[in-house]
Amino acid sequence: MCRNTWFAHSHIAMEKAILLTYGAAHGLTYDQIRRETTNYPDGQELSDSTIADWYNYFREATMISLDEKFRWRGPIGGPGVVVEIDEAKIGHRKANVGRMVDGHWILGMIELDSGEIRVEILPNNLRNAQVMLPLI
């Protein structure tokens, strides 16, 4: 029944795996997902490491899927076509105060005529011409 799915080699009940999938998709916290999954007949509580492993697995599977979807789309823009480009640092602040300290630089591009969008994460957090020009 679960062959060739991400549930195939799971060591937790199918109901809990489905709830974990739902929780990851809807941004539930570890406490919220733990509370939801403890209501099942086995009564076993999921550990933080199990929840973290599943959430990380979902993120990885999502990124692989998106990479495959956008891999063959080709470049945007061309002669006479306007593409707006900007960079941004995506991250968080320690204790939600002060300036941003941790994060990743991304490069966003949008083709004005078609509205097609490209977003690239800058490798090694470098923002120089050697790194950015090949992405553009």
N, C-alpha and C positions, 0 to 999 in steps of 0.2 A: 504493500500500500504506500509506503514512504520511499520506495526506491527512487534514486536519482533526484532527491529533494534534499534540502538542508536538514530535514528531520531524520534522514536515513541512519545516521550513526549516533543519534542522541541517546543519552543515558537517563533522561528524565521523561516523565509521562507526556504523551502527545498533547494533552490539554494544556499542560504547563508550557510546552514549547510554543504552542499557538498563542497563549497569553503573552509570552515573552516577545513574540513577533509583533503582536498588537501593541504591547507596551513600548517597544522600540520605535514603531511607526508613529505613535502618538506622543512620544516624549515623556513617558511616565518615569518618575524617579525610582531608584532602587527600592525605597520603602513602599511606594505605591505598588510596584510589581510584586514585591514579596508578599504584601497583604493580599493581593488578588490571587496569587498562586497557592497560598496556604489554605484556602478554603476548599481544596480538593480532598477526596477521601483519604489519601495517604498521609495528609497532615504534615508532611515534611516541608520545612522552610528552606527556600533557596538561599545559598550563601551569596555574599557580595561578589566573590570571585566567579561563581557560576553566572550570575547576572551580567557581570562585566565581560566575561568571555562571550556570551551570546550577543550582547550589544556590540562588541567589537567585531564579531563575525558578521552581523548584519551590516555594519558600516563598510566592512571590506567587500562583502558581496554586492552592496549597492554601488560602490566605487568601480568595481570590476564591470558591472553591468553598464554603468554610464560611460566608462572608457570605451567599451565595445560599441555602444550606440553611436558615439560621436567620432570614433576613430576614422571612419571612411567618408566623412562629410566634405572633406576638402577645405581649401582656404576660403575665406570670405573676402569681399572687396574685389578690386580690379581697376582697370583704367576707367577714370571718370566716376568711380563709386566712392562715396564718403564713408569711412569707417572711423568712429570715435573710439579713442583708446584712453584708458585711465588706469592708475594703479591704486591699490588700497592695502592697508594692513589689517588683517582680520585676526582678532585675538581677544584677550580679556585683561582686566586690571586686577591686581592683587587686592582682595577684600573689596572689590568694586570701588576703589578710590584711587585718585592720582592719575598719572598718565599711563597709557597702554605700555606694557612691558613685554608681554609674551604674545607671539602670534606669527602669522605667515603672510608674506607679501603675495598678492595676486595681481594679475593683469587682466582687465576686462576690456572686451572689444565688442562693439555693436555696429552692424551695417545699417545705415540710416534708411535706405530704400526698402530693404526686406525685413528689417527688425531682427535679423539673425544675430545671435549672441555667441561669443566664445569667452571662456574664462580659463586662464592658465595659472597654476601655482608656480611661482618663481623658484627654480631649483636652488637649494642651499640658502634661501632667503637673500639672494643677491639681486640688486637692482642696478645693473650696469648694462652698457650697450652690448657687450659680448653675450650676455644672457638673454636680454630682452629682444634684440633684433631678430634672432631666429624664430622666436615665438610669434612675433608680429608678422 
